[in-house]
Amino acid sequence: DHLHVPCASGMQQASMAESASGTRALLSALSASGDAGGLRRLLCERRSDPLLAACLAEPEHARSVLPLHEAADGGHSLCVLLLLLEHIAAGLSVDPPTAVQATPLHLAARAGDALSVRALLFAKADPHARTRKGRLAAELASERKHAHVLDELLAHPPPPPTPPRPSAAALCAGPRNACALCGASLADGDASLGIGPQMCARDASMLHAACRAYAARRAERTPGRPRVWLDFTVDEQALGRVEAELFADVVPRTAENFRALCTGELGPSAQFGRVPLHYAGCAVHRIVPGFVVQSGDFTLGNGRGGVSIYGGKFEDESFAGLAGDHFGLGALSMANSGPNTNGSQFFITLGRLPHLNGKHVVFGRVLRGFCVLKQLELLGSASGTPAKRVVIAACGEARDESSAESG
């Protein structure tokens, strides 16, 4: 018998395997504990190591947890950011190639870590990915009432499925046999969301649940602020109601303009051809997914008209505080053609739009009806032309809680 001595290449491979295992263990331990300083030093030391990418993206065995998952699960924002930089530099995907128990985005959403969620979305994490149990990141956030996380996730409209999603017009016309959100074939019994583009029952229920949860934390109104409601129709069929509160304590002239146009209490305009000062019957002339739903041109109906209750245009009242924050889904803001040109046109945001801050006066926020907004979003296009005729069929001032609808 003789002792087998491994060749140099075998010894080198064993050493590399041991080194990779040690690096994985260190990365996982530092990420799980939230030691951003230690993690940064380790990443700097091992940056030239060709095995670093594998340690970040490839689990050692089936039950291993990757460093990015560890950091996201613990809500360690700085560690998530450090690891994301390494993923981006190495060209690594932040989403696992196959369905797992949870992606980093699911874990960060569950932990309520809005900063990590935003960073992961910036790094192209898929907000519509599902776990093996079919859960969305938005569901996990809504269950735990992580409002800021839900803001980030709901600001991302559904991506085109593969094969490419048909146009909104195609989805809304003629026979429909594919889900508008996931693109999957529809089975018998799958219902549409209201009368908007049809989607599978699972996606419809998920979207309803997310919107209800989002509305639940928004529904607490601020005492003293007026509430208004808008009923939308699509091709003369009722779609649903959106209820909002107006920032009368912040921008009283702007809020009063919108409130009075909702009630129609001022009657026809003597200055502008006896046109009724009322949003009822006004077309929604512009819907851009991920951007805005715009209406309020009751004189021309094409986005070139409109008039305020003060006669013609009025000034930008304020951009301070709430009036200058297009915070996310559901901000009500004045459309204009430049400084101090406010009339009757307004828009409702479909996501966070900070580039509009200081240019358009925010005068209210949606309290209920988020699911209606998401359905309207599916009828939009890049050009802004809706796939069907959308109208504010009725509107008014809400006097009691019974007038409101959830979701």
N, C-alpha and C positions, 0 to 999 in steps of 0.2 A: 504494500500500500504506500501511496505517496501523497503528500499534501498538495492540493490544487492551488496554485497561485494565480489570481486573476491577471489578465494582461493589462497593459497601461490604459487601453481604451475602456476596458471594463471598469477599472478603478476610477477613471475620470467620469464615466457615466454615473457610477454610484455616488461620487462626490457631488455631481451636479444635481442628482435627485435629492440628496440630503440637503443641499443648499436651497433648492426650490421649496422643499417641504418646510424648512426653517423660515424662509421668507414668507411663505403663505401663513404660517402660524403667527409670525410677528405682525403681519398686516392685519390679520383677523383680530388679534388681541388688541392692537392699538385702535382699530376702527370700532370695535365693540365697546371699548372703554371711553371713547371720545377724546383720546389723547392726541389732539391735533398737532401739538409741537413734536411729539415723538414720531408721529406718522410722517410729518414733513421731513424730519431728519432722515428717516429710513428711506423715503422715496428719493431724496437727494443722493443718498449714499448708493442706492441700487439702480439709479437711472440708467447707467451704462450696462447693466446686467441684461443680457438677451432673454433671460427667463422671467423678467419682471412682468411683461405683458401676459404671459401664461398664468402667472400667479394672480393677476388681477381678474382675468376673464375665464379661467378654466378651473373648475373645482377639482380637488385632489381625489375625491371619491364621491359617490352618489349622495352622501349625506353632508358633504362639506357645504359651508356657507361662504359665499364670496365676500371680500372686504366691503364692497359697496353696499351689499345687502345688510351687513352688520351695522355700518354707519347709519344707513337710512332707518333701520329698525329701531335704533336707539335715539333717533332724532338729533344726531350730531352733525349739525349743518356744516361746520368747518371741515370736518373729515370728509363729508360728502363732496364738498367743493374741491378739496385736494385730490380726491380719487377721480372725480370727473375730469379734472385737468389732465391727469395721466391717461385716462381713457381716450380723451379727444386727441392728445398728442400721439398716442399709439394707433389711432384709427379704430378703436374698439367700440362696439355697440354697447349702449347702456341697458338694452333689453336682452334677456336670454333668448337663444334661438328657438326654444320650444316653451310651451306653457309650463310654469312652475307653480309652487305653492303661492308665491307672491313675487312681483318684480320690485326693484328698488322704489319705483314710484308708488306702488301699493303700500309699501312699508312706511315711506315718508308721509303719505297721506294719512295712514292709520295713526302715526305718531303725532300728527298735527304740526309737522315741520314745513311751514309755508315756504321758507327760504330754499330748502332742499327741493321741494316740489317745483318751484320756479326754475331752479338750476337744472333739474333733470329734464324739464320740458324744453328748456333752451338747448340742452344737449340731445334733443330729438327723442326723448323717451315717449312712448306711445300712450297718451291718456285714455285710449279706448281699448287697451289690452286687458284681457281677462285672465284671472287665475284659473287653475284647474277646476275650481268650483264655480267658475263663471262670474266672479266678482269684479266690478270696476273699482278703480281708485276713488272715484267720486262717491260711490256707495259707502266705502270704508270711512271716508271723511264725513259724510253726512250722518252716519250712524253715531259718530262721536262728537257731532256738532262742531267740527273744526271749520268755522265760517271762512277764514282767510284762505285755507287750503281749497275749499269748495269754490271760492271766487276764481282761483287760478285755474282749476280744472274745467269749470263751466265756461271759461273764456275761450276755450279751444273747440271750434266746431268740428263735427265728425270729418275725418279725412276721407278722400276718395278710396273706395275699396278696390281690390284687384279681382277681376278686370275693372277698368275705369268705370266709375259711377256715371250713369246716364244723366243728361241735363235735368234741371228741375222741371222744365216743361214736359219732358218725356215721362218723368215720374208721376206727374199729376194728370196726365191725359191718357185715355184709353186703358186697355188691360194692364194691370200692374202685378208683377210676379216676383219682385225683388225688394228686399228691405232697403229703405232709403238710408239707413245708418250703416249697416254692416254688409249689404250687398247680397246676403244669403237668399236663396230661393224661399218663397213664402209657401207654407203648407196651408191646406184648407183649415179655416178657423182662425187664421192669423188676422188680427184686426188692425186698421189704420189708427193713428193717433188723431182723433177727431176727424176732420175732413182734409187734413194735410197729406203730404206724401206718405204712402203706406210703409209700414215697417213691421218686423216680426213682433210677436207678442212679448218676447223677452226684452227686446230693445225698448218697446213702448213702455213696459212696466218699469224698466230701469230709469228711463228718462222721466217718467211721472214721479218716481220715488225721489230722484235727485232734486227735481224742481220743487216737490212738496217740502223736502228737508230744507232747501234753500229759502223757501218762502216762510217756513216756520220761524226762522230766526230773524227774518225781516219784518214779519207781520206786526211786531210790537211798535205801534205808532208813537210819535212824539206829541204829547198833549199840546193843543193849540194850533197845530198845523192842519190846514184843510186837506181833505182827501177827495180825490176825483176818480171816476171810472170810465173806461172806454170799452165798448163792445165791438169786436171785430167780426166781419164776415168775409168769406172767400167765395167768390162767384155767387153771392147772395145766399150762401148757407152759413149759419152761425158757427163761428169758430170758438169764441170764448171771451172772457173778460180780463182786462188788466186793471188793477187798482193801484193808485200811487198817492203818496203824500207830497205836498208842496212846501218848499222852504220859505213860507211867508215871513218867517222871523229873520231870514237872511237876505232875501231879495224880494221884498213885498210887491213892488210894481210888476216884476216879471211873473211872480206866482199868481197875482190877481189877474193878469192878462190871460193866463192859461185857464184859471178857474172859471172866469166869466165866459170864455170861449167854449168851455165844456158844458156850461149850463145853458148858454144861449140867451141869458136873461136880458141882454141889452138890445135884442131884436135886430132889425136891418140897419145897415150902416148908411146914414144920410149922406156921408161924404163920398162913399164909393158905390154909387149906383144901386142903393138899396140892397146890397148883398147881405144876407143874414150873417151876423157875427157868431158863428156856431160851427163846431167841428162835426156835428152830425151829418152824415152823408159825404164826408171828405175822404178822398182816395188816399191810400198809402202808396205813394208814387215811387218810393225807393226802398229797396231792401238789399243790403250787401252783407253776406254771411261773415260773421266774426267782426262786423263793424257797426252798422246802424239799421234801424227801422225808422223811416222818415215820413212825415205826413204834415198836415196843417195848411196846405194851399187850397183853401176853399173858394178862391176866386177863379183860378185857372185850372187847378188840378194836376199840373205838370211840374211843379217845383219852381215856377217862375213868378208866382203870385203870392197872395196872402196879405193880410192887413191886421194891425193890432187894434185893441179896443181904444187906444189913445189917438188913433188916426194916423195912418201911414206907419213909419218906422219909429222905434224908440231906442234909447241909449243902452249900452252895456252897463247894467246896474252895479255889478261887482264881480270880481274874480277871487275874492278872499274866502278862505275856509271851504265850506261845502260848495260854494258857487264856482269854485275853480278846480274841482276834483271829479274827473270822469273815471270813477273808481272801479268800474267793472260792469257786469251784467245788470241792466236796469236803471241806469242814470238817465234822467230826463234833462235835455239840454236844448237851447235855442239854436236853430239853424239861422245862418246869416250870410250876407254877401260881402262882409267886411266889418270893421269896427262900427258899432252904433247903428246897425241896420236890422234890428230885431223887429219881426212882424208877428205872424201867427205860426210860421213853420217851426216845427220842433222835431227832435229825433230821440229815440230810445237806444241806448248803447247795448251792444251784444257782447261786449268784452271791455277790458281795461284799455282806455285810449288816452294816455298821458299827453300825447302830442296835441290834443285839442284843448288842454288846460290853458287858461289865459286868452283863449280865442272865442270860446263859446260859453255862455252863462248857463251853469247847471242850476236848475230851479226845483228839482224834486227827485224822488226815487220810487221805483216800483216796490210795492209791498206784496202783491199777489198777482198771479198770472204769468209766472215765469215759463210755464209749459206752453202757454200761448205764444210767447216770444220765440221760443225754440222752434215751434211749428212754423211761425212766420219766417224764421231764418232759413228753413229748408225750402221756402218758396223764392228765395233771393237768387241773385246772380252777381257775377263780377261787375257787370255794367250797372247794376242796381235795379234793372227792370224786373218786377215780380212776374213769376210764371203764370199767376192768375190775378184776377181783379180783387184786390183787398181794399176794404172800405171800413171806416169807423161808422158803423150803422147807428149807434146811439152812444150818448155820453152824458155825464152829469156829475153832480157833487154827491159824495157818499155821506149819508146822514147817520147811519148806524151800522153795526157789524154785520147785520143780516144781509146787507147788500154785497158783501164780499164773497168771493169764491176762492177756495184754497188752490195751491199749486200754481 
